[in-house]
Amino acid sequence: MARIAIELPALGFDMETGRLASWLKGVGDAVRKGDAIAEVETEKATVDLEAPADGTLAEIVVPEGTEVAVGATLAWLEG
């Protein structure tokens, strides 16, 4: 099985960091591409983070409430 990194995307033109507000899925949960798996707070809005592929959420790297840089790995998906 391939492990796929779930990274924090740039959700705005000048976004450099975001805060992982909450996980909507837990380790071991099956997800489909496009499913909302977490909520990310930016300076302007709270946005759903979508699964990049079908698979199982294998590992959560960043806990809720953590400020992270764009491009940081938040979790791992096994697909």
PyMOL Python script that loads the backbone (N, CA, C, O; Angstrom):
from pymol import cmd

cmd.read_pdbstr("""\
ATOM      1  N   MET A   1       0.833  -1.195   0.000  1.00  0.00           N
ATOM      2  CA  MET A   1       0.000   0.000   0.000  1.00  0.00           C
ATOM      3  C   MET A   1       0.872   1.251   0.000  1.00  0.00           C
ATOM      4  O   MET A   1       1.908   1.316   0.661  1.00  0.00           O
ATOM      5  N   ALA A   2       0.428   2.212  -0.744  1.00  0.00           N
ATOM      6  CA  ALA A   2       1.165   3.474  -0.806  1.00  0.00           C
ATOM      7  C   ALA A   2       0.707   4.399   0.313  1.00  0.00           C
ATOM      8  O   ALA A   2      -0.481   4.479   0.626  1.00  0.00           O
ATOM      9  N   ARG A   3       1.664   5.090   0.905  1.00  0.00           N
ATOM     10  CA  ARG A   3       1.336   6.115   1.905  1.00  0.00           C
ATOM     11  C   ARG A   3       1.345   7.458   1.203  1.00  0.00           C
ATOM     12  O   ARG A   3       2.288   7.807   0.494  1.00  0.00           O
ATOM     13  N   ILE A   4       0.275   8.200   1.416  1.00  0.00           N
ATOM     14  CA  ILE A   4       0.102   9.501   0.780  1.00  0.00           C
ATOM     15  C   ILE A   4       0.082  10.562   1.875  1.00  0.00           C
ATOM     16  O   ILE A   4      -0.688  10.469   2.830  1.00  0.00           O
ATOM     17  N   ALA A   5       0.935  11.568   1.726  1.00  0.00           N
ATOM     18  CA  ALA A   5       0.971  12.658   2.692  1.00  0.00           C
ATOM     19  C   ALA A   5      -0.224  13.580   2.474  1.00  0.00           C
ATOM     20  O   ALA A   5      -0.533  13.960   1.345  1.00  0.00           O
ATOM     21  N   ILE A   6      -0.887  13.932   3.567  1.00  0.00           N
ATOM     22  CA  ILE A   6      -1.933  14.950   3.530  1.00  0.00           C
ATOM     23  C   ILE A   6      -1.282  16.223   4.031  1.00  0.00           C
ATOM     24  O   ILE A   6      -0.929  16.334   5.205  1.00  0.00           O
ATOM     25  N   GLU A   7      -1.125  17.184   3.127  1.00  0.00           N
ATOM     26  CA  GLU A   7      -0.392  18.413   3.446  1.00  0.00           C
ATOM     27  C   GLU A   7      -1.344  19.594   3.524  1.00  0.00           C
ATOM     28  O   GLU A   7      -2.430  19.574   2.946  1.00  0.00           O
ATOM     29  N   LEU A   8      -0.918  20.628   4.251  1.00  0.00           N
ATOM     30  CA  LEU A   8      -1.705  21.857   4.334  1.00  0.00           C
ATOM     31  C   LEU A   8      -1.514  22.638   3.039  1.00  0.00           C
ATOM     32  O   LEU A   8      -0.408  23.090   2.743  1.00  0.00           O
ATOM     33  N   PRO A   9      -2.595  22.798   2.261  1.00  0.00           N
ATOM     34  CA  PRO A   9      -2.472  23.570   1.023  1.00  0.00           C
ATOM     35  C   PRO A   9      -2.569  25.069   1.304  1.00  0.00           C
ATOM     36  O   PRO A   9      -3.052  25.486   2.357  1.00  0.00           O
ATOM     37  N   ALA A  10      -2.107  25.859   0.359  1.00  0.00           N
ATOM     38  CA  ALA A  10      -2.307  27.304   0.437  1.00  0.00           C
ATOM     39  C   ALA A  10      -3.770  27.555   0.091  1.00  0.00           C
ATOM     40  O   ALA A  10      -4.197  27.319  -1.039  1.00  0.00           O
ATOM     41  N   LEU A  11      -4.525  28.028   1.055  1.00  0.00           N
ATOM     42  CA  LEU A  11      -5.955  28.244   0.860  1.00  0.00           C
ATOM     43  C   LEU A  11      -6.271  29.683   0.478  1.00  0.00           C
ATOM     44  O   LEU A  11      -7.431  30.051   0.297  1.00  0.00           O
ATOM     45  N   GLY A  12      -5.225  30.489   0.357  1.00  0.00           N
ATOM     46  CA  GLY A  12      -5.369  31.876  -0.063  1.00  0.00           C
ATOM     47  C   GLY A  12      -4.074  32.340  -0.687  1.00  0.00           C
ATOM     48  O   GLY A  12      -3.031  31.718  -0.489  1.00  0.00           O
ATOM     49  N   PHE A  13      -4.127  33.414  -1.430  1.00  0.00           N
ATOM     50  CA  PHE A  13      -2.975  33.908  -2.178  1.00  0.00           C
ATOM     51  C   PHE A  13      -1.762  34.151  -1.287  1.00  0.00           C
ATOM     52  O   PHE A  13      -0.646  33.777  -1.649  1.00  0.00           O
ATOM     53  N   ASP A  14      -1.966  34.771  -0.133  1.00  0.00           N
ATOM     54  CA  ASP A  14      -0.841  35.129   0.735  1.00  0.00           C
ATOM     55  C   ASP A  14      -0.765  34.281   2.006  1.00  0.00           C
ATOM     56  O   ASP A  14      -0.102  34.666   2.968  1.00  0.00           O
ATOM     57  N   MET A  15      -1.433  33.143   2.012  1.00  0.00           N
ATOM     58  CA  MET A  15      -1.446  32.284   3.201  1.00  0.00           C
ATOM     59  C   MET A  15      -0.084  31.621   3.412  1.00  0.00           C
ATOM     60  O   MET A  15       0.460  30.997   2.501  1.00  0.00           O
ATOM     61  N   GLU A  16       0.453  31.760   4.610  1.00  0.00           N
ATOM     62  CA  GLU A  16       1.717  31.116   4.963  1.00  0.00           C
ATOM     63  C   GLU A  16       1.535  30.055   6.036  1.00  0.00           C
ATOM     64  O   GLU A  16       2.282  29.077   6.075  1.00  0.00           O
ATOM     65  N   THR A  17       0.539  30.241   6.915  1.00  0.00           N
ATOM     66  CA  THR A  17       0.244  29.268   7.973  1.00  0.00           C
ATOM     67  C   THR A  17      -1.263  29.140   8.130  1.00  0.00           C
ATOM     68  O   THR A  17      -2.033  29.973   7.654  1.00  0.00           O
ATOM     69  N   GLY A  18      -1.657  28.079   8.808  1.00  0.00           N
ATOM     70  CA  GLY A  18      -3.059  27.859   9.157  1.00  0.00           C
ATOM     71  C   GLY A  18      -3.095  27.095  10.467  1.00  0.00           C
ATOM     72  O   GLY A  18      -2.096  26.508  10.883  1.00  0.00           O
ATOM     73  N   ARG A  19      -4.252  27.106  11.115  1.00  0.00           N
ATOM     74  CA  ARG A  19      -4.399  26.374  12.368  1.00  0.00           C
ATOM     75  C   ARG A  19      -5.337  25.209  12.134  1.00  0.00           C
ATOM     76  O   ARG A  19      -6.455  25.378  11.648  1.00  0.00           O
ATOM     77  N   LEU A  20      -4.863  24.012  12.491  1.00  0.00           N
ATOM     78  CA  LEU A  20      -5.702  22.833  12.365  1.00  0.00           C
ATOM     79  C   LEU A  20      -6.736  22.894  13.488  1.00  0.00           C
ATOM     80  O   LEU A  20      -6.423  22.622  14.647  1.00  0.00           O
ATOM     81  N   ALA A  21      -7.965  23.254  13.135  1.00  0.00           N
ATOM     82  CA  ALA A  21      -9.016  23.452  14.137  1.00  0.00           C
ATOM     83  C   ALA A  21      -9.524  22.126  14.690  1.00  0.00           C
ATOM     84  O   ALA A  21      -9.647  21.962  15.904  1.00  0.00           O
ATOM     85  N   SER A  22      -9.821  21.173  13.793  1.00  0.00           N
ATOM     86  CA  SER A  22     -10.335  19.889  14.261  1.00  0.00           C
ATOM     87  C   SER A  22     -10.191  18.823  13.187  1.00  0.00           C
ATOM     88  O   SER A  22     -10.189  19.112  11.990  1.00  0.00           O
ATOM     89  N   TRP A  23     -10.072  17.592  13.645  1.00  0.00           N
ATOM     90  CA  TRP A  23     -10.089  16.435  12.761  1.00  0.00           C
ATOM     91  C   TRP A  23     -11.528  15.946  12.674  1.00  0.00           C
ATOM     92  O   TRP A  23     -12.183  15.760  13.700  1.00  0.00           O
ATOM     93  N   LEU A  24     -12.023  15.736  11.463  1.00  0.00           N
ATOM     94  CA  LEU A  24     -13.371  15.227  11.246  1.00  0.00           C
ATOM     95  C   LEU A  24     -13.362  13.713  11.076  1.00  0.00           C
ATOM     96  O   LEU A  24     -14.401  13.064  11.189  1.00  0.00           O
ATOM     97  N   LYS A  25     -12.198  13.160  10.807  1.00  0.00           N
ATOM     98  CA  LYS A  25     -12.005  11.706  10.679  1.00  0.00           C
ATOM     99  C   LYS A  25     -10.903  11.293  11.652  1.00  0.00           C
ATOM    100  O   LYS A  25     -10.060  12.105  12.033  1.00  0.00           O
ATOM    101  N   GLY A  26     -10.920  10.032  12.045  1.00  0.00           N
ATOM    102  CA  GLY A  26      -9.918   9.513  12.970  1.00  0.00           C
ATOM    103  C   GLY A  26      -9.074   8.436  12.329  1.00  0.00           C
ATOM    104  O   GLY A  26      -9.394   7.942  11.247  1.00  0.00           O
ATOM    105  N   VAL A  27      -7.993   8.071  13.001  1.00  0.00           N
ATOM    106  CA  VAL A  27      -7.117   7.011  12.515  1.00  0.00           C
ATOM    107  C   VAL A  27      -7.938   5.736  12.338  1.00  0.00           C
ATOM    108  O   VAL A  27      -8.709   5.350  13.217  1.00  0.00           O
ATOM    109  N   GLY A  28      -7.761   5.097  11.198  1.00  0.00           N
ATOM    110  CA  GLY A  28      -8.482   3.870  10.887  1.00  0.00           C
ATOM    111  C   GLY A  28      -9.746   4.096  10.078  1.00  0.00           C
ATOM    112  O   GLY A  28     -10.328   3.140   9.566  1.00  0.00           O
ATOM    113  N   ASP A  29     -10.184   5.346   9.953  1.00  0.00           N
ATOM    114  CA  ASP A  29     -11.390   5.650   9.172  1.00  0.00           C
ATOM    115  C   ASP A  29     -11.092   5.564   7.676  1.00  0.00           C
ATOM    116  O   ASP A  29     -10.056   6.038   7.210  1.00  0.00           O
ATOM    117  N   ALA A  30     -12.006   4.961   6.939  1.00  0.00           N
ATOM    118  CA  ALA A  30     -11.918   4.933   5.480  1.00  0.00           C
ATOM    119  C   ALA A  30     -12.406   6.279   4.950  1.00  0.00           C
ATOM    120  O   ALA A  30     -13.394   6.826   5.439  1.00  0.00           O
ATOM    121  N   VAL A  31     -11.708   6.807   3.949  1.00  0.00           N
ATOM    122  CA  VAL A  31     -12.098   8.073   3.327  1.00  0.00           C
ATOM    123  C   VAL A  31     -12.088   7.924   1.815  1.00  0.00           C
ATOM    124  O   VAL A  31     -11.374   7.086   1.263  1.00  0.00           O
ATOM    125  N   ARG A  32     -12.888   8.743   1.158  1.00  0.00           N
ATOM    126  CA  ARG A  32     -12.919   8.799  -0.297  1.00  0.00           C
ATOM    127  C   ARG A  32     -12.358  10.146  -0.725  1.00  0.00           C
ATOM    128  O   ARG A  32     -12.487  11.138  -0.006  1.00  0.00           O
ATOM    129  N   LYS A  33     -11.749  10.177  -1.875  1.00  0.00           N
ATOM    130  CA  LYS A  33     -11.206  11.434  -2.396  1.00  0.00           C
ATOM    131  C   LYS A  33     -12.293  12.504  -2.359  1.00  0.00           C
ATOM    132  O   LYS A  33     -13.405  12.292  -2.843  1.00  0.00           O
ATOM    133  N   GLY A  34     -11.959  13.653  -1.779  1.00  0.00           N
ATOM    134  CA  GLY A  34     -12.900  14.757  -1.683  1.00  0.00           C
ATOM    135  C   GLY A  34     -13.659  14.822  -0.366  1.00  0.00           C
ATOM    136  O   GLY A  34     -14.297  15.834  -0.077  1.00  0.00           O
ATOM    137  N   ASP A  35     -13.604  13.746   0.452  1.00  0.00           N
ATOM    138  CA  ASP A  35     -14.249  13.788   1.769  1.00  0.00           C
ATOM    139  C   ASP A  35     -13.588  14.840   2.648  1.00  0.00           C
ATOM    140  O   ASP A  35     -12.368  15.003   2.608  1.00  0.00           O
ATOM    141  N   ALA A  36     -14.372  15.547   3.430  1.00  0.00           N
ATOM    142  CA  ALA A  36     -13.825  16.487   4.408  1.00  0.00           C
ATOM    143  C   ALA A  36     -13.224  15.674   5.546  1.00  0.00           C
ATOM    144  O   ALA A  36     -13.909  14.858   6.162  1.00  0.00           O
ATOM    145  N   ILE A  37     -11.927  15.902   5.826  1.00  0.00           N
ATOM    146  CA  ILE A  37     -11.271  15.128   6.882  1.00  0.00           C
ATOM    147  C   ILE A  37     -10.818  15.996   8.054  1.00  0.00           C
ATOM    148  O   ILE A  37     -10.549  15.486   9.142  1.00  0.00           O
ATOM    149  N   ALA A  38     -10.735  17.307   7.829  1.00  0.00           N
ATOM    150  CA  ALA A  38     -10.310  18.211   8.893  1.00  0.00           C
ATOM    151  C   ALA A  38     -10.818  19.610   8.590  1.00  0.00           C
ATOM    152  O   ALA A  38     -11.208  19.916   7.464  1.00  0.00           O
ATOM    153  N   GLU A  39     -10.808  20.463   9.625  1.00  0.00           N
ATOM    154  CA  GLU A  39     -11.132  21.871   9.448  1.00  0.00           C
ATOM    155  C   GLU A  39      -9.883  22.688   9.731  1.00  0.00           C
ATOM    156  O   GLU A  39      -9.204  22.477  10.736  1.00  0.00           O
ATOM    157  N   VAL A  40      -9.586  23.626   8.832  1.00  0.00           N
ATOM    158  CA  VAL A  40      -8.414  24.484   8.952  1.00  0.00           C
ATOM    159  C   VAL A  40      -8.873  25.931   9.053  1.00  0.00           C
ATOM    160  O   VAL A  40      -9.685  26.391   8.251  1.00  0.00           O
ATOM    161  N   GLU A  41      -8.346  26.647  10.047  1.00  0.00           N
ATOM    162  CA  GLU A  41      -8.666  28.067  10.197  1.00  0.00           C
ATOM    163  C   GLU A  41      -7.569  28.901   9.548  1.00  0.00           C
ATOM    164  O   GLU A  41      -6.381  28.702   9.797  1.00  0.00           O
ATOM    165  N   THR A  42      -8.001  29.845   8.705  1.00  0.00           N
ATOM    166  CA  THR A  42      -7.088  30.828   8.123  1.00  0.00           C
ATOM    167  C   THR A  42      -7.429  32.178   8.747  1.00  0.00           C
ATOM    168  O   THR A  42      -8.302  32.258   9.612  1.00  0.00           O
ATOM    169  N   GLU A  43      -6.759  33.219   8.322  1.00  0.00           N
ATOM    170  CA  GLU A  43      -7.065  34.549   8.848  1.00  0.00           C
ATOM    171  C   GLU A  43      -8.484  34.980   8.496  1.00  0.00           C
ATOM    172  O   GLU A  43      -9.075  35.802   9.197  1.00  0.00           O
ATOM    173  N   LYS A  44      -9.033  34.430   7.413  1.00  0.00           N
ATOM    174  CA  LYS A  44     -10.316  34.910   6.911  1.00  0.00           C
ATOM    175  C   LYS A  44     -11.473  33.934   7.070  1.00  0.00           C
ATOM    176  O   LYS A  44     -12.629  34.356   7.068  1.00  0.00           O
ATOM    177  N   ALA A  45     -11.194  32.636   7.209  1.00  0.00           N
ATOM    178  CA  ALA A  45     -12.290  31.663   7.209  1.00  0.00           C
ATOM    179  C   ALA A  45     -11.847  30.325   7.795  1.00  0.00           C
ATOM    180  O   ALA A  45     -10.659  30.067   7.985  1.00  0.00           O
ATOM    181  N   THR A  46     -12.837  29.489   8.072  1.00  0.00           N
ATOM    182  CA  THR A  46     -12.578  28.096   8.422  1.00  0.00           C
ATOM    183  C   THR A  46     -12.960  27.269   7.196  1.00  0.00           C
ATOM    184  O   THR A  46     -14.067  27.393   6.671  1.00  0.00           O
ATOM    185  N   VAL A  47     -12.032  26.428   6.748  1.00  0.00           N
ATOM    186  CA  VAL A  47     -12.192  25.701   5.495  1.00  0.00           C
ATOM    187  C   VAL A  47     -12.040  24.208   5.750  1.00  0.00           C
ATOM    188  O   VAL A  47     -11.203  23.790   6.550  1.00  0.00           O
ATOM    189  N   ASP A  48     -12.860  23.398   5.063  1.00  0.00           N
ATOM    190  CA  ASP A  48     -12.707  21.948   5.136  1.00  0.00           C
ATOM    191  C   ASP A  48     -11.504  21.516   4.307  1.00  0.00           C
ATOM    192  O   ASP A  48     -11.325  21.959   3.172  1.00  0.00           O
ATOM    193  N   LEU A  49     -10.689  20.652   4.884  1.00  0.00           N
ATOM    194  CA  LEU A  49      -9.569  20.041   4.169  1.00  0.00           C
ATOM    195  C   LEU A  49     -10.065  18.706   3.627  1.00  0.00           C
ATOM    196  O   LEU A  49     -10.610  17.895   4.375  1.00  0.00           O
ATOM    197  N   GLU A  50      -9.879  18.477   2.337  1.00  0.00           N
ATOM    198  CA  GLU A  50     -10.399  17.278   1.689  1.00  0.00           C
ATOM    199  C   GLU A  50      -9.325  16.213   1.511  1.00  0.00           C
ATOM    200  O   GLU A  50      -8.146  16.524   1.345  1.00  0.00           O
ATOM    201  N   ALA A  51      -9.749  14.954   1.548  1.00  0.00           N
ATOM    202  CA  ALA A  51      -8.844  13.838   1.307  1.00  0.00           C
ATOM    203  C   ALA A  51      -8.349  13.904  -0.138  1.00  0.00           C
ATOM    204  O   ALA A  51      -9.145  14.106  -1.055  1.00  0.00           O
ATOM    205  N   PRO A  52      -7.034  13.733  -0.349  1.00  0.00           N
ATOM    206  CA  PRO A  52      -6.501  13.811  -1.707  1.00  0.00           C
ATOM    207  C   PRO A  52      -6.714  12.535  -2.528  1.00  0.00           C
ATOM    208  O   PRO A  52      -6.526  12.537  -3.745  1.00  0.00           O
ATOM    209  N   ALA A  53      -7.111  11.440  -1.854  1.00  0.00           N
ATOM    210  CA  ALA A  53      -7.281  10.154  -2.531  1.00  0.00           C
ATOM    211  C   ALA A  53      -8.150   9.252  -1.660  1.00  0.00           C
ATOM    212  O   ALA A  53      -8.419   9.565  -0.500  1.00  0.00           O
ATOM    213  N   ASP A  54      -8.584   8.133  -2.229  1.00  0.00           N
ATOM    214  CA  ASP A  54      -9.292   7.118  -1.451  1.00  0.00           C
ATOM    215  C   ASP A  54      -8.277   6.381  -0.581  1.00  0.00           C
ATOM    216  O   ASP A  54      -7.125   6.207  -0.980  1.00  0.00           O
ATOM    217  N   GLY A  55      -8.697   5.953   0.596  1.00  0.00           N
ATOM    218  CA  GLY A  55      -7.808   5.168   1.447  1.00  0.00           C
ATOM    219  C   GLY A  55      -8.273   5.153   2.886  1.00  0.00           C
ATOM    220  O   GLY A  55      -9.442   5.400   3.185  1.00  0.00           O
ATOM    221  N   THR A  56      -7.335   4.859   3.773  1.00  0.00           N
ATOM    222  CA  THR A  56      -7.585   4.804   5.206  1.00  0.00           C
ATOM    223  C   THR A  56      -6.665   5.799   5.891  1.00  0.00           C
ATOM    224  O   THR A  56      -5.468   5.841   5.605  1.00  0.00           O
ATOM    225  N   LEU A  57      -7.214   6.598   6.793  1.00  0.00           N
ATOM    226  CA  LEU A  57      -6.400   7.541   7.552  1.00  0.00           C
ATOM    227  C   LEU A  57      -5.506   6.722   8.486  1.00  0.00           C
ATOM    228  O   LEU A  57      -5.984   6.130   9.454  1.00  0.00           O
ATOM    229  N   ALA A  58      -4.213   6.696   8.190  1.00  0.00           N
ATOM    230  CA  ALA A  58      -3.273   5.818   8.882  1.00  0.00           C
ATOM    231  C   ALA A  58      -2.616   6.464  10.090  1.00  0.00           C
ATOM    232  O   ALA A  58      -2.364   5.799  11.094  1.00  0.00           O
ATOM    233  N   GLU A  59      -2.338   7.759   9.996  1.00  0.00           N
ATOM    234  CA  GLU A  59      -1.608   8.433  11.077  1.00  0.00           C
ATOM    235  C   GLU A  59      -1.926   9.920  11.051  1.00  0.00           C
ATOM    236  O   GLU A  59      -1.921  10.549   9.993  1.00  0.00           O
ATOM    237  N   ILE A  60      -2.204  10.478  12.230  1.00  0.00           N
ATOM    238  CA  ILE A  60      -2.377  11.920  12.373  1.00  0.00           C
ATOM    239  C   ILE A  60      -1.086  12.461  12.968  1.00  0.00           C
ATOM    240  O   ILE A  60      -0.664  12.041  14.046  1.00  0.00           O
ATOM    241  N   VAL A  61      -0.462  13.398  12.259  1.00  0.00           N
ATOM    242  CA  VAL A  61       0.829  13.954  12.671  1.00  0.00           C
ATOM    243  C   VAL A  61       0.639  15.231  13.497  1.00  0.00           C
ATOM    244  O   VAL A  61       1.360  15.467  14.466  1.00  0.00           O
ATOM    245  N   VAL A  62      -0.331  16.040  13.101  1.00  0.00           N
ATOM    246  CA  VAL A  62      -0.538  17.352  13.726  1.00  0.00           C
ATOM    247  C   VAL A  62      -1.801  17.314  14.581  1.00  0.00           C
ATOM    248  O   VAL A  62      -2.884  17.038  14.066  1.00  0.00           O
ATOM    249  N   PRO A  63      -1.676  17.588  15.880  1.00  0.00           N
ATOM    250  CA  PRO A  63      -2.863  17.592  16.736  1.00  0.00           C
ATOM    251  C   PRO A  63      -3.727  18.828  16.529  1.00  0.00           C
ATOM    252  O   PRO A  63      -3.262  19.845  16.014  1.00  0.00           O
ATOM    253  N   GLU A  64      -4.983  18.728  16.933  1.00  0.00           N
ATOM    254  CA  GLU A  64      -5.907  19.853  16.849  1.00  0.00           C
ATOM    255  C   GLU A  64      -5.355  21.053  17.611  1.00  0.00           C
ATOM    256  O   GLU A  64      -4.732  20.909  18.663  1.00  0.00           O
ATOM    257  N   GLY A  65      -5.595  22.235  17.058  1.00  0.00           N
ATOM    258  CA  GLY A  65      -5.168  23.467  17.708  1.00  0.00           C
ATOM    259  C   GLY A  65      -3.767  23.928  17.357  1.00  0.00           C
ATOM    260  O   GLY A  65      -3.301  24.949  17.862  1.00  0.00           O
ATOM    261  N   THR A  66      -3.089  23.178  16.489  1.00  0.00           N
ATOM    262  CA  THR A  66      -1.702  23.482  16.135  1.00  0.00           C
ATOM    263  C   THR A  66      -1.630  24.404  14.924  1.00  0.00           C
ATOM    264  O   THR A  66      -2.342  24.204  13.939  1.00  0.00           O
ATOM    265  N   GLU A  67      -0.769  25.412  15.001  1.00  0.00           N
ATOM    266  CA  GLU A  67      -0.480  26.308  13.872  1.00  0.00           C
ATOM    267  C   GLU A  67       0.605  25.636  13.026  1.00  0.00           C
ATOM    268  O   GLU A  67       1.643  25.233  13.550  1.00  0.00           O
ATOM    269  N   VAL A  68       0.364  25.516  11.723  1.00  0.00           N
ATOM    270  CA  VAL A  68       1.318  24.838  10.844  1.00  0.00           C
ATOM    271  C   VAL A  68       1.558  25.655   9.581  1.00  0.00           C
ATOM    272  O   VAL A  68       0.717  26.456   9.172  1.00  0.00           O
ATOM    273  N   ALA A  69       2.711  25.441   8.978  1.00  0.00           N
ATOM    274  CA  ALA A  69       3.084  26.122   7.741  1.00  0.00           C
ATOM    275  C   ALA A  69       2.446  25.434   6.543  1.00  0.00           C
ATOM    276  O   ALA A  69       2.212  24.226   6.560  1.00  0.00           O
ATOM    277  N   VAL A  70       2.168  26.212   5.505  1.00  0.00           N
ATOM    278  CA  VAL A  70       1.686  25.655   4.244  1.00  0.00           C
ATOM    279  C   VAL A  70       2.714  24.632   3.754  1.00  0.00           C
ATOM    280  O   VAL A  70       3.918  24.889   3.770  1.00  0.00           O
ATOM    281  N   GLY A  71       2.228  23.484   3.324  1.00  0.00           N
ATOM    282  CA  GLY A  71       3.098  22.423   2.831  1.00  0.00           C
ATOM    283  C   GLY A  71       3.470  21.405   3.889  1.00  0.00           C
ATOM    284  O   GLY A  71       4.031  20.358   3.563  1.00  0.00           O
ATOM    285  N   ALA A  72       3.168  21.690   5.161  1.00  0.00           N
ATOM    286  CA  ALA A  72       3.497  20.745   6.232  1.00  0.00           C
ATOM    287  C   ALA A  72       2.610  19.518   6.132  1.00  0.00           C
ATOM    288  O   ALA A  72       1.442  19.628   5.758  1.00  0.00           O
ATOM    289  N   THR A  73       3.153  18.340   6.465  1.00  0.00           N
ATOM    290  CA  THR A  73       2.392  17.120   6.482  1.00  0.00           C
ATOM    291  C   THR A  73       1.529  17.086   7.742  1.00  0.00           C
ATOM    292  O   THR A  73       2.035  17.189   8.859  1.00  0.00           O
ATOM    293  N   LEU A  74       0.225  16.939   7.544  1.00  0.00           N
ATOM    294  CA  LEU A  74      -0.738  16.904   8.651  1.00  0.00           C
ATOM    295  C   LEU A  74      -1.050  15.477   9.078  1.00  0.00           C
ATOM    296  O   LEU A  74      -1.258  15.198  10.259  1.00  0.00           O
ATOM    297  N   ALA A  75      -1.081  14.574   8.090  1.00  0.00           N
ATOM    298  CA  ALA A  75      -1.456  13.193   8.356  1.00  0.00           C
ATOM    299  C   ALA A  75      -0.999  12.324   7.187  1.00  0.00           C
ATOM    300  O   ALA A  75      -0.532  12.822   6.162  1.00  0.00           O
ATOM    301  N   TRP A  76      -1.145  11.018   7.369  1.00  0.00           N
ATOM    302  CA  TRP A  76      -0.807  10.054   6.313  1.00  0.00           C
ATOM    303  C   TRP A  76      -2.011   9.208   5.996  1.00  0.00           C
ATOM    304  O   TRP A  76      -2.740   8.766   6.884  1.00  0.00           O
ATOM    305  N   LEU A  77      -2.206   8.991   4.704  1.00  0.00           N
ATOM    306  CA  LEU A  77      -3.293   8.186   4.177  1.00  0.00           C
ATOM    307  C   LEU A  77      -2.682   6.948   3.536  1.00  0.00           C
ATOM    308  O   LEU A  77      -1.697   7.046   2.803  1.00  0.00           O
ATOM    309  N   GLU A  78      -3.262   5.791   3.810  1.00  0.00           N
ATOM    310  CA  GLU A  78      -2.828   4.577   3.108  1.00  0.00           C
ATOM    311  C   GLU A  78      -3.891   4.250   2.096  1.00  0.00           C
ATOM    312  O   GLU A  78      -5.069   4.105   2.425  1.00  0.00           O
ATOM    313  N   GLY A  79      -3.450   4.133   0.831  1.00  0.00           N
ATOM    314  CA  GLY A  79      -4.416   3.914  -0.233  1.00  0.00           C
ATOM    315  C   GLY A  79      -4.057   2.741  -1.081  1.00  0.00           C
ATOM    316  O   GLY A  79      -4.775   2.421  -2.028  1.00  0.00           O
TER     317      GLY A  79
END
""", "prot")
cmd.dss("prot")
cmd.show_as("cartoon", "prot")
cmd.util.cbc("prot")
cmd.orient("prot")
